[in-house]
Amino acid sequence: MWPLVFRMLYVHYCSQASEGFTDHLELHISEMELQLPPHEGVELSVVDMHTGGEPLRIIVAGYPEVRGDSVLSKRRYAREHLDHLRKVLMFEPRGHYDMYGALIVDSETPEADLGVLFMHNEGYSTMCGHAVIALGRFAVDYKLVKEPRSPETQVNIHCPCGLVKAFVEYSAGRTGAVRFLSVPAFAFATDVTVTVEGFGEVTVDISYGGAFYAFVDAQRFGLDVKESRTRDLVDAATAVTRAIKSQVKLHHPVSDDLAFLYGTILTDGRDQFSPEPTANICVFAEAQVDRSPTGSGVTARVALQYHKGLIQLNQTRTFQSGATGSQFTGRAVEETRCGDFRAVVVEVAGRAFYTGVSRFVQEPRDELTHGFLLK
């Protein structure tokens, strides 16, 4: 289904002494098709991308049928019946602790061009902005959208949190930057005090952008999101996440499946609107670190800033990853509601890039074939 031809580049350097002692470089290029080694069972085919440094492994072949009459029910089915395959592709030796994946599934929504399940080191998310940006390009390039249009092609992606509309730059057959419109995003609770192990009482905000996040200024822990050690940032954010999970009950008007804290985002505290970038770092799932500014986190942070009157409709802010320096933009474009919550639709924009394609196999005698993680 996804033929892979690898170009093997053989470089032979020949240094030849001549008049003037000039070195000559001889370059030999050959092409060969790599065959898979002997194996049993299915092959798992993937396309790898990254958005702002955050990886996305798109699974295109080899998965069994994911049953369910909705994308949310498919998420439950994958978690209960197919979780061994998540570990095969996300964990070492094929992945790593911070690998992120997307499995394309059918959607029950006629408007959708594709459905998707998101996966990571702990399980399955309900929304992922960096993945939506990458999937927008992928859907156009791999012809999941029948008629691409310039200057933008719309791609409707049905995520577990709902339908997300992506808009992909398209010109002369090439894709570029991607922006998307979020599901309704809202501030769930502000100025919530929780007792955090090792830090005492900490005041946090909780906001929803397709997934729930806690927000707290990194300076509360004596940290800087761009300068401090990643390990120290992870420890502080993880402690906050654990505290909130044990002390705060979340709920979502649409589904109980959405009512869980996905992670904690430490910020630089610069929440008032400014043309200058504001930085943050997201620690989610099982202490997984997002290399990008976090698309659903940007959505939730814009909703929180709008709720507090710190940003107005159509004011575009730049959000920077404290981990890599990569940037997304975000702006609230429309007021709406989500149940009893006043909400906004947020537009997030960024760029994704391809890094490769792979076919993975499992050998029955391999004791580590099911995957492992180093913590």
Secondary structure as GFF3:
##gff-version 3
##sequence-region A 1 375
A	DSSP	beta_strand	9	12	.	.	.	ID=ss1
A	DSSP	beta_strand	26	29	.	.	.	ID=ss2
A	DSSP	beta_strand	40	51	.	.	.	ID=ss3
A	DSSP	beta_strand	54	61	.	.	.	ID=ss4
A	DSSP	alpha_helix	71	81	.	.	.	ID=ss5
A	DSSP	alpha_helix	83	90	.	.	.	ID=ss6
A	DSSP	beta_strand	101	105	.	.	.	ID=ss7
A	DSSP	beta_strand	114	119	.	.	.	ID=ss8
A	DSSP	beta_strand	124	125	.	.	.	ID=ss9
A	DSSP	alpha_helix	129	141	.	.	.	ID=ss10
A	DSSP	beta_strand	152	159	.	.	.	ID=ss11
A	DSSP	beta_strand	162	171	.	.	.	ID=ss12
A	DSSP	beta_strand	174	181	.	.	.	ID=ss13
A	DSSP	beta_strand	186	196	.	.	.	ID=ss14
A	DSSP	beta_strand	200	208	.	.	.	ID=ss15
A	DSSP	beta_strand	212	217	.	.	.	ID=ss16
A	DSSP	three_ten_helix	218	221	.	.	.	ID=ss17
A	DSSP	alpha_helix	230	247	.	.	.	ID=ss18
A	DSSP	three_ten_helix	256	258	.	.	.	ID=ss19
A	DSSP	beta_strand	261	267	.	.	.	ID=ss20
A	DSSP	beta_strand	278	284	.	.	.	ID=ss21
A	DSSP	beta_strand	288	289	.	.	.	ID=ss22
A	DSSP	alpha_helix	295	307	.	.	.	ID=ss23
A	DSSP	beta_strand	317	321	.	.	.	ID=ss24
A	DSSP	beta_strand	327	338	.	.	.	ID=ss25
A	DSSP	beta_strand	341	350	.	.	.	ID=ss26
A	DSSP	beta_strand	352	362	.	.	.	ID=ss27
###
